[in-house]
C-alpha cells in the first residue's frame, strides 16, 4: 500500500480504430461540437442553492482559463480540460490508512482498480464504485475524493473501477468489465484485504447506470450476491423526452444534446440502447438488492431516477429515493463547497453501514 499522493495517473486513452471516424445513428450521432460547460447566467440562478451557485462561479472561472471542452471526435484533446475542471472537486478530503492501485484482467485488458481503506482491517466490507462522466469522460482520479468520503464515513473499503471509456470501447464492454471486477472482489477479495462477501455497488450518473447494469448482469449470470446499490442521479434510460429533460433544457450543465452525444458514443446501435444492461429501466428488476437513489432537483436525469425508483418498488425491491433541492447534476462531488453535498454523502454513508451489517 502507498499514500494516495504517490499513486500514478492513468495513461491517456487513444482512439483505437477507423481513424477517429465513428458512425452516426438516428439522432444519436457521436459527432458534435457542443460546448460542455454551458450553464445558466447568474440572473437565472435565483432558485439555485446559494452554495451551489457560488461553487458554479468557481468552476466557470476555472473553465474560462482552459481550452473549451467540445463534444467532438477524437475526445482525448478535450478530456484533459474536462478532467482539469473535475479535479477542482477532488482535492482534499479524508486521508486513508491504506491506498493502492490493483489490476483485474478481463475483456482482453488489465482493468485498473483503486483500493482505499480507512483503517488496517482485513474484514472491511466493500463498496465497488463506478465513476460518472457520460461513459466518455472522467476517471478514478476525478472521483477519488468522493470514494474516500464514502470509505471514511461508512467505514468500508472502496474499489474504484477504471472501466474502458466510449467511444473507444462501446457497450457492453464497460458493464462487462465492471461485472468482472465485482466477481474478482467476491472471489479473491482477501488477496486485497477485503471482505468479498459484503459488496455494495455504487456510481454517479453514467456510473449509476453501470451499477444497475452490472447488478442485472450478475443476477442473470449467477454472480455474487450483493448487499445493495447506491445510485447518484443515475442514467436509467435512453429516452431523452421526459419531464426533467423538458424542464431543465439549458443552463443547468447537463442537457439533452450532451446526453444524445454520450449515448451515441456508448451505444450507437439502436438495439443496444434498449438493452436492460444499458437502459436498466427497461429491464425486469426483480431480485435486485436494496437500493438508495439520490437525485439533484435541477437535473435532466431526475425523471430517470424517479422512474427507476418506482419500478424498483413495483418489483419488490426495498428502495429509498431522495431529491436535494436547488442543486445540479454532479453535486455529490462538491463536498468541500456545498453543504447539501455533504448531507447527501453523509446519508449515503449511514445507509451503507446498515446494508453492510
N, C-alpha and C positions, 0 to 999 in steps of 0.2 A: 504494500500500500504506500502511497505517496501523497503529500499535500496537494490540494486542488490547484494551487498556483503553478505547479510544475507539470500539470497534465498537458500533453500536446494537443494542438488544434488539429482537426481533421483536415485532410487534403481537399483541395477544390475538386468538385465533380465536373467532368468534362462531357460535353455532348458526344454520345457514343456512335451514332450512325447517321446515315443519309445526309451528311454534310450540313447538319443543322436544319434540314427540311423535314417538317412534320405535316401529316395530313390534317385537314380540317373536316369536321362532320356536322352538318345541320345545326348551325348556331353555336356549336361548342368548339370552335376553332382554337387551336393553341398558338395562334399568331395574332398579336395585337400590339398596340402602342399606347397603352393606358398608364398614366402615372399612378403608382401605388399609394402615394402618401397624401392624397387629397382629403381634406377634412373641412368641416363647416367653418365659415368665418365666425369670429368671436361674437358678432351681433346676433347670430343664430344659436348661441350656446346657452341661453338663459335657463333651459331645462336640464342642462348637464349638472352633474355633481360638481361643486366648485373645485375640489381637489383634482377631479378628472380633467376639467378644463385647464387648470394650471399645469398639470403634467403634460397635456397635449401641446401647450405652448413650448415646453422644453423640447419635446420631440420635433415639433415643427422647426424650431430654431436649429436643431442639430441636423435635420434633413436638408435644410437650406444650404448647408456648407458642403454637402456631398453631391456627387453625380446623381441625377434623378433615377429613381427605380422605375424601369419600364417593363411592361409585360410584353416581352418580345424574345424570340429565339435567336441566338443562344442566350440562356439565362445567367450563365456564370458571371459576366461582367456586372450584372445587376444584383447578384447575390451578395457581393461584397458590401454594397451600400445598404441593402436591406438588413444584413446581419449587423452592420455597424450601428444602425438605428436600434435594432433589437437589443444589442448589448448594453444599451443605456440602463435597461431594467435588470440586467443580470449581475451587476456589481454588488458587492456587499453580501449581507445575509449571514445565516448561521455557519459556523465553522464545523467541519466534520472531524471525527476522530480518525476515520479511515476513508480514503477515497482512492479508487483505482480504475483504470481502463482495462476491460476484458474483451474477449472476442468469442463469437459463436460462428461456426462455419455452416452456411446454409445457402441454398439457391445459387451455388457456384461462387460465393464470395464470403469474405470474413466480415461479419457484422460487428461494428464497434458498440460496446455497451459500457456505460459509465456507472460504477457502483459507488454509492455513498452510504456510510454507516455513521449514525450519530454517537455510537459507543461500540467498544470492542465486545461483541457478543455473537456467538455462533448460532443463536436461536432467534434472531430478529426476523419477524415476518417481512414479506417483500412486496413493495409497490413497483410494478413494471410500468414505466411511463413512456408514452409516445408523444413527441413534441408536435405542436401545430405549425402552420405555415403553408396552408393550401396544397400540401403534398409536394410543393416545389421550393419552398424557402426554409430557412431557419435550420437549427441543429441542436445537438445536445448541449452546445455551449450557450446558445441564446436562452435556453430554458434551464440552465444549470442552477440558478438561484432558486427557482420555483421548486425543483426537485429537492434541494437542500432544505427549503422551508418545510416541505412535507416530511422529510426524514427526521428533522428535529422536532417538529410539532406533533407528529403521530408516533414517534419512536419506532420507526420502521427503517429497513434498508430500502434504498431506491435503486432501480436498474433502469437507466435511461437509454433508449434504443436508437441508434443512428441508422435508421432504415434508409433504403435507397430512394432518392428523390425522383420525381417526374420532371420533365418528360423522358429523361434518360431511362428510367425504369417505370413502366406503366403497370396498371392493375393487371394481375393480382400480386406483383412481386412484393410490394411493401407489406401487405397484410400477411402474406406467407412468411416473410422474414420475421415479422412481429410474433407470429404464432410459433415459429421455430425457436425464438428466444425464450418464450414462455415455457415451451416444452423442455428446453435445456435447463432453465432455472428449477423447474419442478423435479427433474430427474437428477440434476447434478449441482443443485444449489449449495450443498455442503462444501463443494470444492471452492466456492467463493465466500464461504462463511455465512450462508443464507439458509433460512428455513423455507424450503421449496414446497412445503405442504400448506403454507398460508400465503396466497398470492391474490392481490387485487390489481386489476388493470386500470390505468388512468391515462388521460390525454386531454388536450385542449384543441378545439376547432377540428382541423383535419386529423389531429392526434386522437380526439374523442371519437371520430369516425373509425379510426383504426382500432381503438379499444373495443368498440361494438363489433366491428367486422372480425377481429381476432377472436372475441368471445364466441361468436356464431360459428366460426370455422373450427375452433377447438371443440365446441359442443357436438358438431356434426362429424368429427373425426376421432371421437373417443379420447379427447385431450384431457389434461389435468383439470380437476375441479377447482373452480375459482371462488374466492370469498366475496368478491364484489367488483363493481365497475364505477369509477368516479369520472364523470364526463363533464368537462367545462365547455360551455357553448359549442356543442358538437355539430358537425355536418352529419345529417342523417338521411338526406335525400338529394337527388339531382334536380328536383323541381325548384325552379327559380321564380315562381309566381305564387308566393304565399303572402299572408298579411304583413309579416315583418319585412319581406323584400319590398313590398309596396310602400310601407310606412317610412323606411329608412333608405330611400333610393340613393341619395347623395349627401355628402357632408358628414358621414359617420365612419370614415375609414374604409371598411369593407362594403362592397356593393355587388349588385348582380353581374355587372360586366366583369369584375375581377373573379367572381366565383365561376362564371362561364368559362373564363380562360383557364382557371385551375382544373375544372372538370375536363376540359378539352385536353389538357396535358396528362392528367392522371388516367382518365378513362375515355379515350377518343372514340371507342366503339359504342354505339347505342346500346347494345345488349349488355355491356359491362355496367352502364350507368343505372341499370335497374336490377343488377345482381345484388342480392342482400349483403354480400360481403363488402360491397362498395356503397350501397344505399340501404343500410340496415332497417330503415323504416318500412321497407317493402318486404321484409322477411317475417318468418314465424319466430317470435321472440320467446316462445315457451321454453322454460328451463334455464334462462339466463339468471345470473346471480343478482342479489340485491344491488340496487343502483341509486346513486346520487347524481342528479343533473343540476349544474349551477349555470345560470344564464345571465347575460347582460341585457338590460332593458333596451338600449339603443343599438340594436344589432340585427342585421338581416337574418341571422341564423336563429333568432329567438323562436320563431314558429317551428323550426326543425326540432328544437329541444322540447318544446311543449307537446308537439305531436308524438314524439318518441316516448315521453313520459306517460301520455295517455295510453299508447299502445302497449307499453310495458305493463302498466297496471291491469289492462284488459287481459293480458296473457298470464296474470297471476304473479308477476314479479314484484316483490317489495320495492317500491320506488319513491324517492323523495325528489321534489322539484323546488328550486329556489331561483328567484329572479331579483337581481340587485339593481335598484333604480338609479338612473342618471349616469350610468357608466357604459363604456364602449366595448365592443369585441376586443378580446385580448387583455382585459383589465386585471385578470388574476396574476399577471406577472409584474404588476406595478406596486408591489407591497411597500416599497421604500417611500412612495409618494401619495398613495391613495388609501384612506382608511377602509373603505369598503372592500378593497382588495385584501387587506389584512383580515377583515372579518370573514370573508368568503374562504380564504385559505384556512383560517382557524377552525371554522365549522367543518370544512372538509377533513381536517386532521382529527377532530372529535369523532366524526363518522368512521374514519379509517380505523381508529382504535377499537371501536365497537365491532367492526367487521372482522378484525384480526383476533378477537378473543377465542 
